[in-house]
Amino acid sequence: MNRYHHTDTTGISRICKACAFTGYRPAKMPWGYDETDARCVEFRFRLRESLEYLIGRGYTDFMSGGALGFDQMAAEIVLSLREKYPWIRLIMVIPFAGQADKWSQEQRRRWLDIIEASDKVIHISQDYDKGVFFRRNHYLVENADLLLAACDGQPGGTEGTIAYARRHGVRVARLSPVKQTVPTAG
């Protein structure tokens, strides 16, 4: 557990907790790269509500691995919430220095904007190697009280990170990319 005491800008002493993010890249999201899609807009709304709920429950440190998709979306929402909750922090846990080197110019610009606005940047490695993404995910889990996962059960790195969190006693909260509806009797 990553708990510590912190006095916020209002002078209130808080027990602080950390939340790490894991989730799908755009290709696995129902809207792909189109963040103007109504499903993405609705998901961002639910994610923002979830983050505000966590802030109200004492979560102050939010950790993102910086990947395209959910990692960046969650990081951007944390940054926007700092206006309302100035005591929260965004910690970027970058797998290696060149994480965004092969991305498009727009993707690199977005990543760099997040990095520059974050409160802390941790590099797992200077160079890429086969296990660097696993080590990044393990770092996120090992330094969190909660893992917030954007997923719907598709196999891959997100499910592996959730399994790792459960083995290490870290609570997991899932946020489905598509809002689940309850059928009503007609």
Secondary structure, DSSP 8 states (H G I E B T S, - for coil): ---EEEE-TTS-EEEEEEEEEEE--GGGSTTTT-TTSHHHHHHHHHHHHHHHHHHHTTEEEEEE---TTHHHHHHHHHHHHTTT-TT-EEEEEEEETTTTTTS-HHHHHHHHHHHHHSSEEEEEESS--TTHHHHHHHHHHHT-SEEEEE-SS-SSHHHHHHHHHHHTT-EEEEE-SS--------
